Structures are given as C-alpha cells and as structure tokens.
Amino acid sequence: MNDDYQELSRYLQRLENALQQLGWWSETPPAADAFESTAPFFHDRMTFEQWLQWVFIPGFQTLIDAKAPFPEACGIAPMAEITWRKDTSENVAALIDLMNEIDSWVSRQNRA
C-alpha cells in the first residue's frame, strides 16, 4: 500500500475510534432501504453518524483496497458542524477538527 493510501487508512481508523469513543458506533446497520437514499449524506434516512460509519468509511476503504483515484474534494466537516452545532464537548470539537483534516488532506491529493 503506498503512503497516500496508508495515510487515508489512518484517517479512517482515527474517525472510527472517535465515533466509538463518543458512543456513536453501532453494531447494527440501518435498514437496507436507507442506503437507497439520493439525499446528500442520506440525511432523510439515517443519521450523519450512521452515514459516516456505514457509507463514508466503507466507501473510502473500497477506494483504498482498489487503489482507486482520490476524489477531487471531500466536504464532511461542514455537515458535521451543522449536525453537532449544539454539542460543545471537546470530543465533538476534536471529531470536527479531524473531519476538517480529512477534507483538506483529500483535496490536496489532487494538487500534488
């Protein structure tokens, strides 16, 4: 695995760990029809936390496994800021910071 894919894998692991630490990681996936949503972040059928766990992380893991090109941009931090705007805990702030890091890192990959 080249360094860029390893770096992305580390980001995904950090994201998973943060979600687990907050108690937002679930052993049970959303209903199958939730994955048929066409809304951004599937917000009409699942929570943002569920989308991160069941769509975002697996999608990027598939990209890593296939050594596929990185997307041009990633914009998960703004959705996190909107979703958790009333939660002022340090753990949530750290999670949003991590998402900003991921967004920036992915965007930089296409400029390298």
C-alpha angles and dihedrals in degrees: 000000000000122000096260093054091045090052091051090048089054090051091052091050091050090050092050091048092050092050090049092048090054091049091245096121116102133199090206121069122220118266114289093249090059088072091058092068118124094195119109110272086001084268093162093061109026142022120262089249090055091048091053092050101039104029114017101043095042091045093054091043088056089051090052094047091050093041085229123171117277118251116258092246143000123209110180098123096070090053090048091051091052094043096048100029092125094049108088098174119133091237092057091045089052090049091052089048089053090051090051088052091051092048092050094044094051092047091051093054092073093049095052 
